[in-house]
Amino acid sequence: MIGITDIEAAAERIAGHVVRTPTVPSPGLSALLGAPVTAKLELLQRTGSFKARGATAKLLSLTEAERAAGVVAVSGGNHGIAVAVMAAALDVKATVVMPRTAPARSVETAEEAGALVRLTDGMDSAFALVSRLREEGLTLVHPFDDPVVVAGQGTVGLEFAEDAGELTDVLVSIGGGGLVAGVAAALRARRPDVRIWGVETEGAEAMSQAMAAGGPLSVPLSSIVTTLSAPAVSQLTYEHVSALVTEVFVVPDREAVEGSLALAEHGKVWTEPAAGCLLPAARRVVERVGEGARIGLVVCGGNATTADMAGWADRFGLR
């Protein structure tokens, strides 16, 4: 299990390379949910999501030989951007493997940062290509199956614990589980009475299905939310969620997009649906907890274009 000392060490390592993002009360979201809401704005992080933290922690842990050989990452979007941008900043050559379903902006951003981007037909073939590139000598910067990366993502929870007022319940989005594992480890250490809730979208249910099955397994992917679409969680993240997370909610894609629109209108923040899914889940938490709920939202990223949001709004009749 990732310990608080691991997360504190990661925080010290990445300080000066990443942003200590704002933790702010949201009057608009509080009025909408009927309970006090505090938001950790990771969409204001370098590269537009929390992923910069774990990527930076891993890149700074490399040996000189590993730096010289270069790194490889597999991603549905945000992790690839983070590895590309932070590798360039640290003068490490990066290759990023993405499925063709990844947002065009993510591909362009990674290429503009100087990474070599390789596109595959799906996430399964992306992971297969990464395996071959590792055999050629590249070091993998895994999006979630790496204690160093998870500890880096845990610095989100460390800052949240230090900067937020009273909280009873914190909601965190889940793709492969690196963010929720790290945040849960930090919050359980610093605020042991706070409940942590995970949130997935339908068609990207690797963690909830792992919880039901008693361990990680491959799942079919159909969600529009590619940044949450991991084909399986890892044993590392599964064990953290099993031990530290109260429950994992699954939200339809339509509600995730609707949540992003509501976050823009009421919270005044521009999020991707990977963060938008938190809002419908937060309503369920408020209903379950009742009076006295004080909600924390880890707003994980904002890498969606206006065209993306307009297209999804049209698709789900949300205009």
C-alpha positions, -999 to +999 in steps of 0.1 A: +000+000+000+011+035-008+019+053+025+017+090+035+055+092+036+056+080-001+032+108-010+050+134+010+083+124-008+065+127-041+053+162-032+088+173-023+102+158-056+077+175-079+075+208-062+085+236-086+076+214-116+038+213-111+011+237-099-003+237-064-039+240-077-066+260-059-089+244-034-120+267-033-155+266-019-182+268-047-213+288-038-229+279-071-224+241-067-234+243-031-267+259-040-272+233-068-265+203-045-280+217-013-248+210+006-215+228+010-191+220-019-154+225-020-136+219-054-099+209-059-093+225-094-068+201-110-081+213-144-058+243-138-028+220-135+000+220-161-013+201-192-049+206-180-052+176-157-038+159-126-018+136-148+012+160-147+019+150-111+024+113-116+042+117-149+067+142-133+073+120-103+081+091-125+103+111-149+123+125-120+129+090-106+147+078-138+183+068-139+206+086-164+206+055-186+168+055-186+166+092-194+190+087-223+170+058-237+136+076-235+102+068-222+069+054-236+034+060-224+000+047-233-030+069-230-066+078-240-056+115-238-045+132-206-017+109-195-001+112-230-003+150-229+013+150-194+041+127-203+048+145-236+049+180-220+067+171-188+093+149-206+101+179-229+105+201-199+129+176-183+147+169-216+136+133-219+126+118-253+090+105-252+069+082-273+032+083-267+009+055-279-028+064-282-059+048-297-074+065-327-104+073-305-083+097-285-093+133-287-076+150-317-065+179-294-047+154-272-028+140-302-019+174-314-008+186-280+015+157-275+030+161-309+035+199-304+054+191-272+078+170-292+067+135-285+065+108-311+028+098-312+019+063-324-018+056-331-035+022-328-069+008-334-078+005-297-064+003-262-056-034-264-034-029-294-019+003-278-008-018-247+006-044-271+027-019-290+040-005-257+052-039-247+072-041-279+087-007-274+097-016-238+116-046-253+135-021-274+147-003-243+122+024-235+110+029-199+073+027-194+055+056-176+024+037-168-008+058-162-017+039-130+002+006-124+032+022-107+037+031-071+057+062-080+030+074-103+002+067-077+022+085-050+025+115-074-013+115-080-017+113-042-003+148-038-037+160-050-052+144-018-023+158+003-031+193-008-068+188-005-064+177+031-042+207+039-063+234+021-100+224+024-123+232+053-144+205+069-153+177+045-174+145+051-173+130+016-148+134-014-156+122-049-129+111-073-132+100-109-118+065-118-102+054-151-073+030-141-075+041-105-042+059-100-058+091-089-084+076-065-058+053-050-034+081-043-060+106-031-076+079-009-042+070+007-035+107+014-069+115+028-071+084+049-038+093+065-046+130+070-084+129+075-094+094+085-131+101+090-136+114+054-154+089+031-140+086-005-163+077-034-152+067-068-170+075-100-169+058-134-189+061-166-209+033-182-188+015-207-156+023-187-163+002-157-130-015-150-130-007-112-166-015-104-164-047-123-132-056-106-148-050-072-177-073-082-153-100-094-129-098-065-099-087-087-089-069-119-102-082-152-105-070-188-137-051-196-153-040-229-150-003-235-178+018-251-179+051-231-174+084-249-152+094-220-119+081-234-099+096-205-116+071-182-114+042-205-089+018-191-093-018-203-085-031-168-074-017-134-042-029-118-038-050-087-022-020-071-051+003-076-077-024-070-063-031-036-063+006-026-099+010-037-110-022-020-094-010+013-100+027+012-130+037-010-166+035+003-182+027-031-178+032-068-207+048-087-213+043-124-228+072-143-242+072-178-223+092-205-253+115-209-252+124-172-214+130-173-218+154-202-248+171-184-226+173-153-199+191-173-225+216-185-238+221-150-202+226-137-197+253-163-230+270-156-231+268-118-194+262-108-179+285-135-153+258-145-148+242-179-144+205-174-143+173-195-169+146-188-143+127-168-149+154-142-185+161-151-195+126-139-188+137-104-218+159-102-246+133-106-227+110-083-224+138-057-262+141-058-265+105-048-240+110-020-259+140-006-292+120-007-275+091+011-256+110+037-284+136+043-280+166+065-245+175+075-229+164+042-199+185+032-188+175-003-153+176-019-149+173-056-115+165-073-121+183-106-096+161-125-093+178-159-106+202-185-092+190-218-124+191-238-129+216-267-160+236-273-166+215-304-164+183-282-189+196-258-213+209-285-211+175-302-219+156-271-247+180-261-263+175-295-258+137-293-276+135-259-302+162-266-288+186-240-289+218-260 
